[in-house]
Amino acid sequence: MSSIEPYANRDGLELMIHVDAPAPTNANVRRPAVLFFHGGGWRNGGPEQFSPFAKQLNARGFVTGLVQYRLIGKTAANVMQCVDDALAAWDWLHANANRFAIDAARCGCAGGSAGGHLSIMVAAESIRTSRPVPAGLLLFNPVVDTEIPRFAADFQQFPQLNPMRRIEPALPSMMILHGQADEVVSSESVETFASRARQSGSSVDLHIYPDQSHGFFNPGRATETVYADVCQRVSSWAGSLEGFPVPPSADSSNV
């Protein structure tokens, strides 16, 4: 079943989630679910970015939601409103778990770049506000340090939205797929974030792809070999939510 569902109303603007809920193979069994948050620097992009990976998870029986959120300079005044929308989408997913036969204990978040940042913020803010915490995060070249010059203007008033400041033992396990040649989010910053998260007690599965730039995971951006490896790792991450992880077929350092 595919549907477009309103999850929040912001001053008359309805925000939507594109939901795909495959027919359950067993009416008595609940399924994992994943929310996807698109990239675009909190200013651009749209939910359709992650449609290919959502379909990959649908084929495994997952419920997926592609989230529309307000964009700075268009319908959002600041990045805090983007985070508020991400949290509202997360709340909506849990409020509708029975309707879509979702296992609330096996819900995760995924996103790229700004959407990766929003996924981390959903986890961090869920911990702070006693919401259900995502079972896992799938992050594609995520923004993990908002205090660097590129992002400082948007985050100057919101230091609490910097993932580097929100590392704690309660953060869920993460898989991070990143390009070594990323010109927007340095691989060094992601490696630092992953190291600090591990030191804090979180499980982080980090894969650095040589010679790959920002957004390499999108279809058509990388070689078929690299894209196939990304898809395999997405499948492995999905397996961890199912409880039956599937090991990747190759180490990304050899891609």
N, C-alpha and C positions, 0 to 999 in steps of 0.2 A: 504494500500500500504506500503510495506516495501522496503527500499533501503539503500544503504551505500553511503554516500555523502562526497566528499572532501570539507573541509571547510577552509583549510589553507595549504600553501606549505612552508616548512622550509628548505631551502637549498636542495631542491630536494625531501624532505620527505613529502609526502602527509598525512595530518591528516584527520581522517574520523569521521563522525557522523553516527551512526546506527539509521535511522529514521523509526518510525512506525506511519503512518497516516491513521487511519481507514476511510473508506468511510463516508463522512458526511451524516447525516440523512436528512439534508436540505441544498441544494446547496447555499442558501442565508445566511446561518448562519456560522459564524466563530467560531473556537474552541480554548479552552485553550491549552497551550503547556508547557512542562517541559523538561529542560535539566538535565541529570543525570551525575554527576562526581564521578567516582569510587575512592575508598580508596587504601591504599598501601604505605603510607608514602612518596608520590611523587616519589617513586622508583619502585614500583611494582603494580600489579593488572591490570585489563582490563575492558572495557566498559560493558562486559556481567554481571558484578556483580549485576547491578540493573535491569536486564531483568525481574525478577518476578514482581517488583513494576511497571515497565513500562507497562507490560501487564495488570496489575490491572487498570492503568489509561487509557490504550487503550480501555478497556471494557466500560469505561465511555464516550468514544468519544474523549479523549485527543490525541493530537499529542505528541510523546515523542522522545527525542534524547539521545542516549547513546554515550558519548563523549570519544574519544581517545585523550589523550594529551601526550606530551613528558615526559619522565621519567628521573629523575636525575641519572647519571651514565650510561645511555644508549643513549638517544638522546637529553637530556637536560643538559645544563651546570650548571643550578642553578634553584632554585624554582621560580624566577621571570619569567623564560620561561614557567613554568607550568601555572602561572597566565596569562601570555600573550596568551597562547593557549585557556584558558577558556574564556577570553574576546573575542577572535576571533570567538569561537563557538557561543557565545551570539550574536555577530554582524551578523554572518551567519544566525542564526535563524530569526532575524528581517528582514534581507535582503530577506529572502525567505518566509515571512509571507503570501504573496498573493498566492504563488505557492501551499502552503499546507493549505490554508484557515484558517490561524491562526489569532486569535484576539491578536494583539500585546500588548494590555492592560492587557491581562490575561496570561502572560508568567511567569513562575517561574523557580527556580533552586533548585536542590536537590543533596545531596551527603553525603557520609559517611567518617568520619575521615579526611584524606587529602582532599577528595572530598567535605566534608562539609566546610573546610577552603576555598577551591576554590569558592564555592557558595557564601560565605560571601564576598570574594574579588571581585567577579563579581558585587555584589551589591555596595560595597564601591567604587570601581573604576568607576562604571557607574555613581554614584553620582558626583564623582570628575571630570569626563570627559564629563558630560552632555549627556551620553547615556541614552536610556530607562532603567529604574530601574526595576528589577524583582518585580512582584506583590506579591510574597511571597517566602520564603525559607523553605525547608524541610531538616532538618539537623539530621543526625544519628551520634551519638558520635563525633561531630565535633572538630577539633583542633581549640581552641579559644585563646590559649596563646602560642605563639611561642618563648617566652623568657625563658621558663623553660629549664633545662639542656638537656632533651631529644631532643629538636628541635633547640637549640641555634646555633649549628654549621651551619646549613643550612640557618638560618635567620639572622645571625650576621650582614651581609651587607644590610639586607632589613628590617629594623624595621618598615617601612611603611606597611609591609605585615602582621603585627600582628593584628588580629581582635580586641584585647583589646584596641589597639590604634586608631581604626577606628569606634568607637561607636559614632553615631550621630543621631539626631532626624529623619533624612530622610531615615534611614535604613528601609527596608520593614518588614512586620510582619513575624515572624518566629515560626515554630514548631520545637522543639528539643526533640529527643528521645535518652535517655542516660541510661547507666547501672551504678548502684550504685557501683558495684565492678570493674569498668573499671580500668585496670592497665596501660593504655597508656595515656588516657586523664582523669584526675581526675574529679569526679562529682563536687567537690568543685570549680574547675576552670570554669566549665560550669554554675554552679549556680551563680558565681560571674559575669560572662559575661551576663547572663540573667538579673540579678539584675541591672547592670549598663545600659544595653540597655533599660530596662523598665524605669529607672530613666531619661533616655535621651528622652523618649517619644515613643519608639518602643513597639509594641505588641509582647510579647514572650509567647508562650504556651509550657512550659517545663514539660516533663514527665520523672521522674527518676524511673527506674525499679529495684527493690530490687534484690540483688544477681546476677545481670547480668554483664558480662564482656565485653570487647571491641569486637565489631563486633557481638553482640548478635542478631541483627536484621536480619542477613543472614539466609536463610532457613537451618534448621537442627541444628542451634546453640543453640536455646532456646527451651523450652517446647512448645507444641502446643498451650497452653493457652496464653503464652507470645507472640508468633508469631501472633496468631489471633488478639490479642490486638494491636500489631504494625500495622497490615493490616487495622484494623478498624480506627486507628488514621491517617494512610495515606489517607484513604478514606475521613475522616473528613477534612483533609488539602486540598484535591482535591476539596471538596465541597466549601471551602472558595474561591478558584480560580474561580469556576463556579458561585459563588454568592449565592449558596444555601447550607450552611454548614450543615453537618450531624453530630449530637453529638455522641461522642464515647459511647459505651455501658457500659464501666466500667472504673473506676479510676485506673490508672496504679499502684497506691500505694497499691492496693489490689491484684495485680497479683501475 
